[in-house]
Amino acid sequence: EDPSLERHFKGHRDAVTSVDFSRAKKQLASGSMDSCLMIWSMKPQMRAYRFLGHKDAVLCVQFSPSGHLVASGSRDKTVRLWIPSVKGESTVFKAHTGTVRSVHFSSDGQSLVTASDDKTIKVWTVHRQKFLFSLSQHINWVRCARFSPDGRLIVSSSDDKTIKLWDKTSRECIHSFCEHGGFVNHVDFHPSGNCIAAGGTDSTVKLWDVRMNRLLQHYQGNSVVNSLSFHPSGNYLVTASSDSTLKILDLLEGRLLYTLHGHQGPATCVAFSRDGDLFASGGSDEQVMVWKTNFDADYGEVVKPQKYSSGVDGTHGTGSEMDCGIHHKKTKTQDSVRTHEQQEEETSLANTLEHIMGQLDVLTQTVSILEQRLTLTEDKLKECLETQQKIIQSKTN
């Protein structure tokens, strides 16, 4: 069954720039050139939240792994952390000196990486909300930065036409990929962490093995690629292009699977839900669309990886087998080794830990908001005291 449009959300007053689902798919966040962050409820008849705080276009949004926080980056050069509830309170990170184009949480929710027009990538702690360090070897705007699934690597893409791979511990650039012929708008890690995909203004999508630093697949399209997202199975990739289309690529067969038309004007952003059942897209038409994936439930049972992967236009990828984590379905005998009781215990423990982490997110965010308010109050008191002193001095004189 083909992917189908489930619903669409209208509320933004300018182009949508970024979309992301919460882990449980209860909410969908979107950023826009209208300077607003919207949190849409996936339940029918539930009202959306419009968060105001940024002074200029919101270019990127992402939910924390627990779903209790949302990070956003803006043309006002700030990063904000929001609690996605009715009040919509937020704290502000200030360290970049240019537009912030990308925000991304590490998989444990402890760190945040941001990318900016100031040519730097910055890493922050989430709970203490402290700036840790900068990565600065790009020579033009940095469009996107992502943590690897294990948090040990960072990948970034830039208008200098390069993609850089960084070691988070040593803070060194360990490789630069220079095969793109234009600005690289978006880059992300495959769920296995063993390969990356990137798309840009040269209308191509390229996949590399980051262990061998070797090009695996190359897809030549007809229009600028603005955004991309891996399906959690790792076997599919969805892209958003300036020709208004969304394209789904089958990475096992190395071919274009679907071309979807829905947006009027450029499709600017796209993201799969955490379980892959849905994906969301945004466009310059101010709309947010939610699509049902409708892939076969046996995501892995498609075709064995091929020695050479055929590109969309018939060109070939230069890589060997797509062995970077694109996997086939496990046999039932493997799955049945773990007992039902063990699975239930593990699920229960995971849910408890997730709840604790979520509460910690909210608590630390609330403390940060109170600290910011306290600082503002102190500043106002100082101003009042200074004013009073000036009045006293003028009277005595």
VEXDREN-2710 file (C-alpha; in Angstrom, 1 decimal):
% VEXDREN-2710
k/r/px/py/pz
1/GLU/0.0/0.0/0.0
2/ASP/1.3/3.5/-0.9
3/PRO/2.0/6.1/1.7
4/SER/-1.2/8.2/2.3
5/LEU/-1.9/11.7/3.6
6/GLU/-3.5/11.3/7.1
7/ARG/-4.1/15.0/8.0
8/HIS/-2.7/18.5/7.7
9/PHE/-2.3/21.3/10.1
10/LYS/-2.8/25.0/9.3
11/GLY/-1.8/27.7/11.7
12/HIS/1.6/29.1/10.6
13/ARG/1.7/32.4/8.8
14/ASP/4.8/31.8/6.8
15/ALA/6.9/28.9/5.5
16/VAL/7.4/25.9/7.8
17/THR/11.1/25.2/8.4
18/SER/11.2/22.2/10.6
19/VAL/9.1/19.3/12.0
20/ASP/9.5/16.6/14.7
21/PHE/7.4/14.0/16.4
22/SER/7.5/13.4/20.2
23/ARG/8.5/9.9/21.0
24/ALA/4.9/8.6/21.7
25/LYS/3.5/10.5/18.7
26/LYS/1.2/12.4/20.9
27/GLN/2.6/15.7/19.7
28/LEU/4.2/17.2/16.6
29/ALA/6.4/20.3/16.8
30/SER/7.0/22.7/13.9
31/GLY/9.0/25.9/13.4
32/SER/8.4/28.6/10.9
33/MET/9.6/31.8/9.3
34/ASP/6.7/33.5/11.2
35/SER/9.0/33.4/14.4
36/CYS/6.6/30.9/16.1
37/LEU/7.0/27.4/17.4
38/MET/3.8/25.3/17.2
39/ILE/3.0/22.1/19.1
40/TRP/0.2/20.2/17.4
41/SER/-1.8/17.5/19.2
42/MET/-2.2/14.3/17.3
43/LYS/-5.6/13.8/19.0
44/PRO/-8.5/15.2/17.0
45/GLN/-10.2/18.3/18.3
46/MET/-7.3/19.1/20.6
47/ARG/-6.0/22.7/20.3
48/ALA/-2.5/23.5/19.2
49/TYR/0.0/25.5/21.3
50/ARG/1.6/28.6/19.7
51/PHE/4.8/29.5/21.5
52/LEU/6.1/33.0/21.2
53/GLY/9.6/34.0/22.4
54/HIS/12.0/34.1/19.4
55/LYS/12.4/37.5/17.9
56/ASP/12.9/36.2/14.4
57/ALA/12.4/33.1/12.2
58/VAL/12.5/29.7/13.9
59/LEU/14.6/27.5/11.7
60/CYS/14.8/24.2/13.6
61/VAL/12.9/22.3/16.3
62/GLN/13.4/18.9/18.0
63/PHE/11.8/17.0/20.9
64/SER/14.1/15.6/23.6
65/PRO/14.2/11.7/23.6
66/SER/11.8/11.7/26.6
67/GLY/9.4/14.1/24.9
68/HIS/9.3/16.5/27.9
69/LEU/11.4/19.3/26.3
70/VAL/11.5/20.9/22.8
71/ALA/14.7/22.7/21.5
72/SER/14.5/25.4/18.9
73/GLY/17.0/27.5/17.0
74/SER/16.3/30.9/15.4
75/ARG/17.6/33.7/13.2
76/ASP/17.6/35.8/16.4
77/LYS/20.9/33.8/17.2
78/THR/19.4/32.1/20.2
79/VAL/18.5/28.5/21.2
80/ARG/15.5/28.0/23.4
81/LEU/14.4/25.0/25.5
82/TRP/10.6/24.8/25.9
83/ILE/8.3/22.7/28.1
84/PRO/5.6/21.7/25.6
85/SER/2.6/22.5/27.8
86/VAL/-0.1/25.2/27.9
87/LYS/2.3/27.8/29.5
88/GLY/5.0/27.3/26.9
89/GLU/7.8/28.5/29.2
90/SER/11.3/28.5/27.9
91/THR/14.9/29.2/28.8
92/VAL/17.5/30.8/26.4
93/PHE/20.9/29.7/25.4
94/LYS/23.1/32.5/24.0
95/ALA/26.6/31.7/22.5
96/HIS/26.2/31.8/18.7
97/THR/26.9/35.1/16.9
98/GLY/24.8/34.1/13.9
99/THR/21.6/32.5/12.8
100/VAL/21.1/29.0/14.5
101/ARG/20.0/26.6/11.8
102/SER/20.1/23.2/13.6
103/VAL/19.4/21.7/17.0
104/HIS/19.8/18.0/18.0
105/PHE/19.6/16.1/21.2
106/SER/21.9/13.2/21.9
107/SER/20.1/9.9/22.3
108/ASP/20.5/9.9/26.1
109/GLY/19.0/13.5/26.2
110/GLN/22.0/14.8/28.1
111/SER/23.6/16.9/25.4
112/LEU/22.5/19.3/22.6
113/VAL/24.4/20.1/19.5
114/THR/23.7/23.3/17.5
115/ALA/24.9/24.7/14.2
116/SER/25.1/28.3/13.0
117/ASP/25.9/30.8/10.3
118/ASP/28.8/31.9/12.6
119/LYS/30.5/28.8/11.0
120/THR/30.6/26.9/14.3
121/ILE/29.0/23.8/15.9
122/LYS/28.4/24.1/19.6
123/VAL/27.7/21.4/22.2
124/TRP/25.8/22.1/25.4
125/THR/24.6/20.2/28.5
126/VAL/20.8/20.0/28.7
127/HIS/20.2/19.8/32.5
128/ARG/22.7/22.5/33.6
129/GLN/22.2/24.3/30.3
130/LYS/25.9/25.1/30.1
131/PHE/28.0/25.7/26.9
132/LEU/30.7/23.0/26.7
133/PHE/32.7/23.5/23.5
134/SER/32.8/24.7/19.9
135/LEU/33.9/22.9/16.7
136/SER/35.1/25.3/14.1
137/GLN/36.8/24.2/10.9
138/HIS/34.0/25.0/8.5
139/ILE/34.6/28.1/6.4
140/ASN/31.0/28.9/5.6
141/TRP/27.6/28.7/7.3
142/VAL/26.9/25.4/9.0
143/ARG/23.4/24.1/8.0
144/CYS/23.1/21.0/10.1
145/ALA/24.7/19.0/12.9
146/ARG/23.7/15.6/14.3
147/PHE/25.0/13.3/17.1
148/SER/25.6/9.6/16.1
149/PRO/23.2/7.2/17.9
150/ASP/25.9/6.2/20.4
151/GLY/26.8/9.9/21.0
152/ARG/30.5/9.5/20.2
153/LEU/30.5/11.2/16.9
154/ILE/29.0/14.4/15.4
155/VAL/28.4/15.0/11.7
156/SER/28.0/18.5/10.2
157/SER/27.1/19.9/6.8
158/SER/27.9/23.3/5.4
159/ASP/27.7/25.9/2.6
160/ASP/31.4/25.3/2.2
161/LYS/30.2/22.1/0.3
162/THR/31.7/19.7/2.9
163/ILE/30.4/17.3/5.4
164/LYS/32.7/16.9/8.5
165/LEU/32.8/14.0/10.9
166/TRP/33.9/14.9/14.5
167/ASP/35.1/12.9/17.5
168/LYS/33.1/14.3/20.4
169/THR/35.7/13.3/23.0
170/SER/38.9/14.6/21.3
171/ARG/36.9/17.4/19.6
172/GLU/38.8/16.8/16.4
173/CYS/37.6/16.6/12.8
174/ILE/38.4/13.0/11.8
175/HIS/37.2/13.2/8.2
176/SER/35.8/15.6/5.6
177/PHE/33.6/14.4/2.7
178/CYS/33.9/16.7/-0.3
179/GLU/31.9/15.0/-3.0
180/HIS/28.9/17.4/-3.0
181/GLY/28.8/20.0/-5.8
182/GLY/26.8/22.6/-3.8
183/PHE/25.7/23.7/-0.4
184/VAL/24.9/20.7/1.9
185/ASN/21.5/21.5/3.5
186/HIS/21.0/18.4/5.6
187/VAL/22.9/15.4/7.0
188/ASP/22.0/12.6/9.4
189/PHE/23.2/9.3/10.7
190/HIS/21.8/6.0/9.7
191/PRO/20.1/4.3/12.8
192/SER/23.0/1.8/12.9
193/GLY/25.5/4.7/13.3
194/ASN/27.7/3.2/10.5
195/CYS/26.7/5.5/7.7
196/ILE/25.5/9.0/6.9
197/ALA/23.2/10.5/4.3
198/ALA/23.3/14.1/3.0
199/GLY/21.4/16.2/0.5
200/GLY/21.9/19.7/-0.9
201/THR/21.6/22.2/-3.6
202/ASP/23.3/19.9/-6.2
203/SER/20.0/17.9/-6.2
204/THR/21.8/14.8/-5.0
205/VAL/21.5/12.5/-2.0
206/LYS/24.7/10.6/-1.1
207/LEU/25.3/7.9/1.5
208/TRP/28.8/7.1/3.0
209/ASP/30.1/4.4/5.2
210/VAL/31.8/6.3/8.1
211/ARG/34.0/3.4/9.0
212/MET/35.6/3.2/5.6
213/ASN/34.9/6.8/4.6
214/ARG/33.6/5.4/1.3
215/LEU/30.6/6.5/-0.9
216/LEU/28.0/3.8/-0.8
217/GLN/25.0/5.2/-2.8
218/HIS/24.3/8.2/-4.9
219/TYR/20.9/9.5/-6.0
220/GLN/20.6/12.2/-8.7
221/GLY/17.3/14.1/-8.4
222/ASN/15.9/17.1/-10.3
223/SER/15.7/19.7/-7.5
224/VAL/17.4/21.0/-4.4
225/VAL/17.2/18.6/-1.5
226/ASN/16.2/20.5/1.7
227/SER/15.8/17.8/4.2
228/LEU/16.0/14.0/4.8
229/SER/15.1/11.4/7.4
230/PHE/15.9/7.7/7.9
231/HIS/13.2/5.2/8.6
232/PRO/14.0/3.6/12.0
233/SER/14.5/0.2/10.2
234/GLY/17.3/1.9/8.3
235/ASN/16.0/0.5/5.0
236/TYR/14.3/3.6/3.7
237/LEU/15.1/7.3/3.4
238/VAL/12.6/10.2/2.8
239/THR/13.6/13.5/1.3
240/ALA/11.9/16.9/0.9
241/SER/12.8/18.9/-2.3
242/SER/12.2/22.4/-3.7
243/ASP/10.2/20.9/-6.6
244/SER/7.4/20.4/-4.0
245/THR/7.9/16.6/-3.8
246/LEU/8.7/14.1/-1.1
247/LYS/10.7/11.1/-2.3
248/ILE/11.1/7.7/-0.5
249/LEU/14.2/5.8/-1.4
250/ASP/14.6/2.1/-0.9
251/LEU/18.1/1.7/0.4
252/LEU/18.2/-2.1/0.0
253/GLU/17.4/-2.0/-3.7
254/GLY/19.1/1.4/-4.3
255/ARG/16.1/2.9/-6.1
256/LEU/13.4/5.5/-5.8
257/LEU/10.3/3.9/-4.3
258/TYR/7.7/6.7/-4.2
259/THR/7.3/10.4/-5.3
260/LEU/4.6/12.1/-3.2
261/HIS/2.9/15.4/-4.2
262/GLY/1.1/17.4/-1.5
263/HIS/2.8/20.7/-0.9
264/GLN/2.2/23.8/-3.1
265/GLY/5.7/25.1/-3.5
266/PRO/9.0/23.8/-2.0
267/ALA/8.9/21.0/0.5
268/THR/11.2/22.3/3.2
269/CYS/11.4/19.7/5.9
270/VAL/10.5/16.0/6.6
271/ALA/10.8/13.6/9.6
272/PHE/9.8/10.1/10.4
273/SER/8.2/9.3/13.7
274/ARG/10.3/7.3/16.2
275/ASP/8.5/4.1/15.3
276/GLY/8.4/4.8/11.5
277/ASP/4.6/4.5/11.2
278/LEU/4.2/8.2/10.3
279/PHE/6.2/10.9/8.7
280/ALA/5.6/14.7/8.7
281/SER/6.5/17.3/6.2
282/GLY/6.4/21.1/6.0
283/GLY/6.5/23.5/3.2
284/SER/6.7/27.1/2.0
285/ASP/2.9/26.8/1.6
286/GLU/2.7/27.2/5.5
287/GLN/1.3/23.7/5.9
288/VAL/2.3/20.8/8.1
289/MET/1.3/17.4/6.6
290/VAL/1.2/14.1/8.4
291/TRP/1.6/11.0/6.2
292/LYS/0.9/7.3/7.0
293/THR/3.9/5.3/5.9
294/ASN/2.0/2.1/5.0
295/PHE/5.2/0.0/4.5
296/ASP/4.9/-3.7/4.8
297/ALA/5.2/-4.6/8.5
298/ASP/8.2/-6.9/7.7
299/TYR/10.4/-3.9/7.0
300/GLY/13.5/-6.0/6.6
301/GLU/12.1/-8.5/4.1
302/VAL/12.7/-6.8/0.8
303/VAL/15.7/-7.6/-1.3
304/LYS/19.3/-8.5/-0.4
305/PRO/21.8/-5.7/-0.7
306/GLN/23.3/-5.4/-4.1
307/LYS/27.0/-5.1/-5.0
308/TYR/26.3/-1.8/-6.8
309/SER/23.3/0.4/-6.0
310/SER/21.5/2.0/-8.9
311/GLY/20.8/5.7/-8.6
312/VAL/17.4/7.3/-9.3
313/ASP/18.5/8.4/-12.8
314/GLY/20.3/5.2/-13.6
315/THR/23.7/6.4/-12.3
316/HIS/25.5/4.0/-9.9
317/GLY/26.7/4.4/-6.4
318/THR/30.4/3.7/-6.0
319/GLY/30.2/1.7/-2.8
320/SER/30.2/-2.0/-2.0
321/GLU/27.4/-3.9/-0.3
322/MET/25.1/-1.7/1.8
323/ASP/26.2/-3.5/4.9
324/CYS/26.2/-0.5/7.2
325/GLY/23.2/-1.7/9.3
326/ILE/20.5/-2.1/6.7
327/HIS/19.1/-5.4/8.0
328/HIS/16.8/-8.2/7.3
329/LYS/14.0/-9.6/9.5
330/LYS/15.2/-11.7/12.5
331/THR/13.9/-15.3/12.5
332/LYS/11.2/-16.2/15.0
333/THR/13.5/-18.6/16.8
334/GLN/15.9/-15.7/17.6
335/ASP/13.0/-13.6/18.9
336/SER/11.5/-16.3/21.0
337/VAL/14.6/-16.9/23.1
338/ARG/13.7/-14.1/25.5
339/THR/10.6/-14.9/27.6
340/HIS/7.5/-12.9/27.7
341/GLU/8.1/-12.1/31.4
342/GLN/11.6/-10.8/30.6
343/GLN/10.2/-8.5/27.9
344/GLU/7.5/-7.2/30.2
345/GLU/10.0/-6.5/33.0
346/GLU/12.4/-4.7/30.6
347/THR/9.5/-2.6/29.2
348/SER/8.3/-1.7/32.7
349/LEU/11.8/-0.7/33.8
350/ALA/12.4/1.3/30.6
351/ASN/9.0/3.1/31.0
352/THR/9.9/3.9/34.7
353/LEU/13.4/5.3/33.7
354/GLU/11.9/7.3/30.9
355/HIS/9.3/8.8/33.3
356/ILE/12.0/9.7/35.8
357/MET/14.2/11.3/33.0
358/GLY/11.1/13.2/31.8
359/GLN/10.4/14.5/35.3
360/LEU/14.1/15.5/35.7
361/ASP/13.9/17.4/32.3
362/VAL/10.8/19.4/33.5
363/LEU/12.3/20.0/37.0
364/THR/15.6/21.3/35.7
365/GLN/13.9/23.4/33.1
366/THR/11.6/24.9/35.8
367/VAL/14.6/25.7/38.0
368/SER/16.3/27.4/35.0
369/ILE/13.2/29.5/34.3
370/LEU/13.1/30.5/38.0
371/GLU/16.8/31.3/38.0
372/GLN/16.3/33.5/34.9
373/ARG/13.4/35.3/36.6
374/LEU/15.5/35.8/39.8
375/THR/18.3/37.3/37.7
376/LEU/15.8/39.7/36.0
377/THR/14.4/40.7/39.4
378/GLU/17.9/41.3/40.8
379/ASP/18.8/43.4/37.8
380/LYS/15.6/45.5/38.3
381/LEU/16.3/46.0/42.0
382/LYS/19.8/47.2/41.2
383/GLU/18.4/49.6/38.6
384/CYS/15.9/50.9/41.3
385/LEU/18.7/51.3/43.9
386/GLU/20.9/53.1/41.4
387/THR/18.0/55.4/40.4
388/GLN/17.3/56.2/44.1
389/GLN/21.0/56.9/44.8
390/LYS/21.1/59.3/41.9
391/ILE/17.9/61.1/43.1
392/ILE/19.4/61.4/46.7
393/GLN/22.7/62.7/45.3
394/SER/21.0/65.3/43.1
395/LYS/18.9/66.5/46.1
396/THR/22.0/66.8/48.4
397/ASN/23.8/68.7/45.7
END
